[in-house]
């Protein structure tokens, strides 16, 4: 199961992490460790607690108990703006972008805090090229298709040049072609950056996954390579037969 | 909906040459006024500059940072009283104007700190600012006794302080500005504030404010401390409102509890909505249009001025919901887009109006359409 890792190789870690909503434990004591450079997928059936876990990893909600350690520092009570400055880039499930301003300006706002006003321009150009967004540069974001908005948001997270990127269902609502491009992009970014992905789409996970962590009823049910997860009997059972993983 | 090709710039872009031409024309327009207008018109319009700054302060906050401060009048009133009390005590006016600005900004800083760092939601922020200005109004109204004296100035409660000093020449305080000169100072200050706020929008600070308006959570996740930016914007607007209050008190001349009142607070909303939220020239135009209209209604023997104004506001919210200036601004775009409009109109008529004349059969055939 989960392998023993060297302390200094760990970038993100949770210790006895718990979150209760009323009497319900959405997350019931999770110990989780992520090595630098890893590409980790978090999966699990609906209500397994992966979204709650994601929100705690990114300090968007506070745990009831336990710690979230990023580079050895407890971030569970940090302010949202501190999270990004520490080097954590977040993309939530719903596109979280600026609809009323242009693509260019969206990216500029993302690049500015890290690179400063001047270098931010160059960074925006670089992102526009890498994501092939040059043609829609001056369009208002609100007027774009869902997939394009997701990409712009991905570009915004890249502009932060974070040490780690956390993505909640990055391909939700994307076409197959867009999903494939996203998978390729995630793998490319993973060469320099640690990535955590929460995903439903098994096809997509097979394309990118390194190690997969399976959540079930607020706990980690299994953690292994995709091939062995697919063969895991307990995982198959929580997914109601085998259809979800076939 | 009709999507006109609005000939408008993005707020983050540096203003183009034609904007500077427009500002210069506006300045020339105001500066030449005293030469060909009667003195009572000049006197009336002098009042508008202070109001226009109050409107600008809200237009900036609401239109570009998304903060609806219903009680900008609090800082307007603080500016008016601050100027009056200090100027009467010291006999000096230039420094007192700066004091009015500082008092407005400081008041906004203290109130804003608790609201913004307390993460009060938008609607509560509106309510709290409104309550704040009403509390100040009540407080000032209750100062009619002899014991309410600051330095040697009595606050006079309900009656206000009628002895507001006129501005004097900064480098020669023994000379007071006359009516025309006060008009020019008001006009120039208003235009400078307008230019200043417009240019602030092109700075990183202004761009981040617009980002906060668009999506505060995303802005924070990008590493901006939104609270600092919002507080700074709030204080800036408070200072502008304070300057407006000082000018207004000088122009009437009276520092009065009415400056803090609910009626005044509602006026500001109206100026901004009618003139055009999301622009800076809109609030200025709103002040001049509405206040002039109010004055005109008063002379026409219309008893219910407020009622008429209410109807105007409803009309604008429903029909010209972007406000006066943006609607005018999109007219050339609409002209370019007229084929699309004709199509839209035809469709509208077909869907909604044909049943009046057409046979019922025809209508049934189109049934199921929304």
Interface residues (C-beta under 8 A of the other chain):
Chain A: X79 X80 X81 X83 X84 X85 X90 X96 X97 X98 X99 X100 X101 X102 X105 X108 X109 X110 X112 X113 X114 X117 X156 X160
Chain B: X10 X12 X204 X207 X208 X210 X211 X213 X214 X215 X217 X218 X219 X220 X221 X222 X223 X224 X225 X226
